[in-house]
Amino acid sequence: MGNAKSDTDIEIMSETMPAANAIAAPLNSTPMVADAVTDSGQACIIDLPDPTTPDYRRAPGIPHPAHPEGLQALIAATPARIGVGRAGPRYTTASLLLFQADHAVTQDALYRDVDEKLLHELGLFGVETRITGGKQEYLLRPDLGRQLSDEAKRIIHERCAKHPAVQLVVGDGLSAAAIEANLRQIMPVIKQGVHAAGLSFGTPFFVKHCRVGVMNDIGALLQPEVLILLIGERPGLGRADSMSAYMAYRPKPGDTDADRDVICNIFEGGANPLEAGAFVVQLAQKMRSHQASGVKLKLAT
């Protein structure tokens, strides 16, 4: 890999990379190249492949395994990091590079904002919670992410229909990537399913710096029968595109997680967004039928 500039140029190419079946950032098989200069002033080229590509993720890191086919089957069956090998008591260099690359994926998902073009495309206007200090305050003050700002309350009151049978809200949560990866698929399914059931569908909108508890403020403002919050889940190493659908029957201030239901792990490879959307509609109808959600719904059924 790479073009040698002189006889002293150094080219390093990893032959095997660790296995861990996880979905990372957009994949690119183009090698990563780093240029440096040696003490003698000559060029030093370190040429490495992208450790996040599927081929490298699924490649066993154990040299000469006793049962190669069995190890490969285990690696393919789980996103856990197994069969990565070791260098004495330490991780191999390849395993460490993948770990660092996946950590970068989670940081990108956490610290960036949802694409405004996506929100405009789906007709979602935006409001914010009481977070004013950006992502750092959002991480340190989850209580503020559970409360709508005064301006948000005013906008929602002016622009949203009151007392809908089903109200849909989208929140960035802890992963903008999760919203971008799944919203285009799941939102039309929910909307069409609600209309097909003969139910009124509220005015959907987006909440920035959102925590699940914001459902209580929204419930007090719009008083829907069922409130659905689509929100980005906490990203794991290399897995940043998983979304959850939190749901509650007539949410109000003081409600807790015991009063809510959740459909989690929504992504291609987990709970398919299209299938999850259909299940969300079914659960909403069940909540209306029993006039309950969370623990109360479980006891009623």
C-alpha positions as semicolon CSV with decimal commas, in nm:
position;residue;x (nm);y (nm);z (nm)
1;M;0,000;0,000;0,000
2;G;0,119;0,357;-0,064
3;N;0,396;0,483;-0,289
4;A;0,752;0,450;-0,163
5;K;0,949;0,775;-0,175
6;S;1,292;0,624;-0,100
7;D;1,458;0,304;0,014
8;T;1,420;0,417;0,375
9;D;1,049;0,482;0,352
10;I;0,850;0,266;0,593
11;E;0,521;0,111;0,494
12;I;0,317;-0,075;0,752
13;M;0,010;-0,272;0,653
14;S;-0,189;-0,471;0,907
15;E;-0,268;-0,816;0,770
16;T;-0,546;-0,898;1,014
17;M;-0,780;-0,685;1,216
18;P;-1,001;-0,772;1,514
19;A;-1,356;-0,895;1,497
20;A;-1,656;-0,721;1,646
21;N;-1,969;-0,701;1,440
22;A;-2,083;-0,344;1,504
23;I;-2,203;-0,072;1,272
24;A;-1,984;0,234;1,267
25;A;-1,961;0,555;1,073
26;P;-1,996;0,551;0,692
27;L;-1,757;0,280;0,581
28;N;-1,464;0,351;0,356
29;S;-1,203;0,099;0,254
30;T;-0,953;0,371;0,159
31;P;-0,639;0,326;0,370
32;M;-0,553;0,589;0,628
33;V;-0,214;0,745;0,552
34;A;-0,001;0,940;0,798
35;D;0,315;1,120;0,686
36;A;0,601;1,190;0,923
37;V;0,965;1,289;0,895
38;T;1,248;1,084;1,041
39;D;1,549;1,229;1,223
40;S;1,741;1,214;0,898
41;G;1,478;1,427;0,727
42;Q;1,345;1,146;0,510
43;A;0,975;1,071;0,469
44;C;0,810;0,803;0,680
45;I;0,477;0,671;0,552
46;I;0,249;0,474;0,784
47;D;-0,025;0,323;0,571
48;L;-0,317;0,148;0,749
49;P;-0,656;0,019;0,633
50;D;-0,980;0,150;0,783
51;P;-1,038;-0,074;1,087
52;T;-1,416;-0,014;1,083
53;T;-1,489;-0,194;0,755
54;P;-1,695;-0,515;0,791
55;D;-1,422;-0,741;0,655
56;Y;-1,179;-0,635;0,925
57;R;-1,442;-0,639;1,199
58;R;-1,532;-0,999;1,125
59;A;-1,176;-1,124;1,085
60;P;-1,066;-1,336;1,382
61;G;-0,767;-1,190;1,565
62;I;-0,658;-1,527;1,705
63;P;-0,380;-1,685;1,498
64;H;-0,438;-2,051;1,407
65;P;-0,761;-2,112;1,606
66;A;-0,840;-2,474;1,689
67;H;-1,187;-2,444;1,530
68;P;-1,181;-2,166;1,267
69;E;-1,537;-2,225;1,146
70;G;-1,677;-2,227;1,498
71;L;-1,494;-1,906;1,590
72;Q;-1,618;-1,734;1,274
73;A;-1,975;-1,841;1,355
74;L;-1,947;-1,700;1,707
75;I;-1,812;-1,370;1,577
76;A;-2,096;-1,344;1,325
77;A;-2,359;-1,415;1,592
78;T;-2,284;-1,125;1,826
79;P;-2,172;-0,760;1,824
80;A;-1,951;-0,838;2,126
81;R;-1,575;-0,816;2,081
82;I;-1,474;-1,180;2,086
83;G;-1,188;-1,364;1,920
84;V;-0,974;-1,050;1,909
85;G;-0,655;-1,214;2,026
86;R;-0,391;-1,058;2,250
87;A;-0,029;-0,951;2,268
88;G;0,080;-1,098;2,598
89;P;-0,158;-0,947;2,858
90;R;-0,244;-0,656;2,627
91;Y;-0,471;-0,580;2,335
92;T;-0,320;-0,620;1,992
93;T;-0,248;-0,299;1,801
94;A;-0,524;-0,382;1,555
95;S;-0,779;-0,429;1,836
96;L;-0,677;-0,100;1,998
97;L;-0,709;0,088;1,668
98;L;-1,063;-0,044;1,618
99;F;-1,153;0,050;1,975
100;Q;-1,028;0,405;1,919
101;A;-1,209;0,434;1,585
102;D;-1,536;0,315;1,737
103;H;-1,496;0,555;2,029
104;A;-1,464;0,837;1,776
105;V;-1,793;0,727;1,618
106;T;-1,973;0,759;1,951
107;Q;-1,824;1,104;2,013
108;D;-1,938;1,224;1,670
109;A;-2,292;1,097;1,734
110;L;-2,310;1,259;2,076
111;Y;-2,165;1,603;2,007
112;R;-2,314;1,694;1,672
113;D;-2,666;1,815;1,592
114;V;-2,935;1,649;1,383
115;D;-2,922;1,759;1,019
116;E;-3,155;2,056;0,968
117;K;-3,228;1,938;0,613
118;L;-3,381;1,618;0,748
119;L;-3,609;1,809;0,985
120;H;-3,718;2,042;0,705
121;E;-3,776;1,746;0,472
122;L;-4,010;1,582;0,722
123;G;-4,188;1,906;0,813
124;L;-4,066;1,926;1,173
125;F;-4,030;2,265;1,337
126;G;-3,782;2,282;1,624
127;V;-3,792;2,389;1,987
128;E;-3,543;2,357;2,273
129;T;-3,535;2,255;2,636
130;R;-3,388;2,466;2,917
131;I;-3,035;2,370;2,814
132;T;-2,847;2,688;2,719
133;G;-2,485;2,575;2,756
134;G;-2,464;2,330;2,466
135;K;-2,377;1,961;2,482
136;Q;-2,161;1,988;2,792
137;E;-2,449;2,127;2,998
138;Y;-2,681;1,872;2,840
139;L;-2,461;1,590;2,969
140;L;-2,415;1,743;3,313
141;R;-2,773;1,863;3,371
142;P;-3,022;1,599;3,256
143;D;-3,289;1,772;3,468
144;L;-3,283;2,074;3,233
145;G;-3,326;1,847;2,933
146;R;-3,655;1,727;3,081
147;Q;-3,806;2,076;3,079
148;L;-3,920;2,281;2,782
149;S;-3,801;2,641;2,766
150;D;-4,062;2,915;2,797
151;E;-4,012;2,997;2,428
152;A;-4,065;2,632;2,335
153;K;-4,390;2,621;2,530
154;R;-4,513;2,934;2,350
155;I;-4,426;2,795;2,004
156;I;-4,582;2,456;2,072
157;H;-4,897;2,620;2,208
158;E;-4,928;2,834;1,894
159;R;-4,842;2,576;1,628
160;C;-4,973;2,242;1,753
161;A;-5,322;2,095;1,754
162;K;-5,459;2,027;2,102
163;H;-5,606;1,701;2,235
164;P;-5,495;1,469;1,948
165;A;-5,540;1,096;1,982
166;V;-5,170;1,050;1,901
167;Q;-4,893;1,307;1,927
168;L;-4,550;1,235;1,774
169;V;-4,236;1,415;1,895
170;V;-3,875;1,364;1,786
171;G;-3,582;1,435;2,020
172;D;-3,209;1,421;1,951
173;G;-3,128;1,252;2,283
174;L;-2,776;1,113;2,301
175;S;-2,735;1,030;1,932
176;A;-2,807;1,255;1,636
177;A;-2,693;0,970;1,411
178;A;-2,978;0,749;1,535
179;I;-3,239;1,004;1,429
180;E;-3,080;1,054;1,089
181;A;-3,053;0,679;1,031
182;N;-3,411;0,583;1,120
183;L;-3,652;0,877;1,110
184;R;-3,720;0,870;0,735
185;Q;-3,833;0,507;0,763
186;I;-4,029;0,503;1,087
187;M;-4,212;0,835;1,085
188;P;-4,427;0,776;0,770
189;V;-4,524;0,431;0,899
190;I;-4,648;0,575;1,229
191;K;-4,836;0,859;1,060
192;Q;-5,002;0,632;0,804
193;G;-5,088;0,374;1,070
194;V;-5,254;0,632;1,292
195;H;-5,462;0,766;1,003
196;A;-5,553;0,411;0,892
197;A;-5,682;0,344;1,245
198;G;-5,911;0,646;1,217
199;L;-5,727;0,843;1,486
200;S;-5,629;1,207;1,488
201;F;-5,257;1,277;1,446
202;G;-5,109;1,579;1,621
203;T;-4,860;1,828;1,479
204;P;-4,517;1,662;1,497
205;F;-4,211;1,863;1,601
206;F;-3,847;1,829;1,708
207;V;-3,693;1,894;2,051
208;K;-3,323;1,980;2,075
209;H;-3,124;1,874;2,385
210;C;-3,406;1,636;2,470
211;R;-3,446;1,394;2,760
212;V;-3,729;1,143;2,795
213;G;-3,887;1,331;3,086
214;V;-3,980;1,620;2,856
215;M;-4,286;1,411;2,771
216;N;-4,447;1,539;3,091
217;D;-4,427;1,904;2,981
218;I;-4,555;1,819;2,633
219;G;-4,843;1,619;2,779
220;A;-4,945;1,912;2,997
221;L;-4,942;2,149;2,697
222;L;-5,116;1,941;2,430
223;Q;-5,303;1,680;2,637
224;P;-5,281;1,396;2,383
225;E;-5,424;1,056;2,457
226;V;-5,097;0,890;2,354
227;L;-4,762;1,064;2,325
228;I;-4,479;0,905;2,124
229;L;-4,122;1,030;2,162
230;L;-3,863;0,905;1,913
231;I;-3,520;0,969;2,065
232;G;-3,157;0,873;2,002
233;E;-3,020;0,611;2,239
234;R;-2,687;0,634;2,421
235;P;-2,429;0,523;2,161
236;G;-2,209;0,223;2,225
237;L;-1,869;0,152;2,077
238;G;-1,925;0,159;1,702
239;R;-2,304;0,157;1,745
240;A;-2,448;0,505;1,716
241;D;-2,764;0,451;1,510
242;S;-2,996;0,292;1,766
243;M;-3,319;0,477;1,846
244;S;-3,598;0,427;2,101
245;A;-3,970;0,502;2,093
246;Y;-4,098;0,606;2,438
247;M;-4,475;0,609;2,477
248;A;-4,717;0,724;2,746
249;Y;-5,094;0,746;2,794
250;R;-5,198;1,101;2,889
251;P;-4,854;1,202;3,026
252;K;-4,849;1,473;3,290
253;P;-4,607;1,640;3,534
254;G;-4,488;1,397;3,798
255;D;-4,496;1,088;3,575
256;T;-4,194;0,855;3,587
257;D;-4,056;0,570;3,376
258;A;-4,308;0,342;3,549
259;D;-4,579;0,530;3,358
260;R;-4,415;0,478;3,017
261;D;-4,346;0,201;2,769
262;V;-4,047;0,184;2,538
263;I;-3,956;0,008;2,215
264;C;-3,578;0,018;2,199
265;N;-3,292;-0,091;1,975
266;I;-3,458;0,044;1,660
267;F;-3,213;0,028;1,370
268;E;-3,134;-0,180;1,063
269;G;-3,003;-0,498;1,220
270;G;-3,205;-0,461;1,540
271;A;-3,575;-0,376;1,551
272;N;-3,633;-0,281;1,188
273;P;-3,764;0,081;1,169
274;L;-4,057;-0,017;0,945
275;E;-4,166;-0,302;1,170
276;A;-4,108;-0,091;1,481
277;G;-4,332;0,182;1,339
278;A;-4,616;-0,066;1,292
279;F;-4,569;-0,198;1,648
280;V;-4,575;0,160;1,784
281;V;-4,920;0,210;1,628
282;Q;-5,046;-0,120;1,772
283;L;-4,920;-0,026;2,118
284;A;-5,084;0,317;2,092
285;Q;-5,418;0,151;2,018
286;K;-5,369;-0,085;2,311
287;M;-5,300;0,210;2,542
288;R;-5,618;0,385;2,429
289;S;-5,819;0,066;2,472
290;H;-5,703;0,013;2,832
291;Q;-5,651;0,383;2,911
292;A;-5,313;0,305;3,061
293;S;-4,941;0,275;2,991
294;G;-4,631;0,147;3,169
295;V;-4,690;-0,071;3,475
296;K;-5,062;0,004;3,476
297;L;-5,094;-0,125;3,119
298;K;-4,908;-0,443;3,208
299;L;-5,137;-0,505;3,505
300;A;-5,444;-0,436;3,293
301;T;-5,346;-0,696;3,035
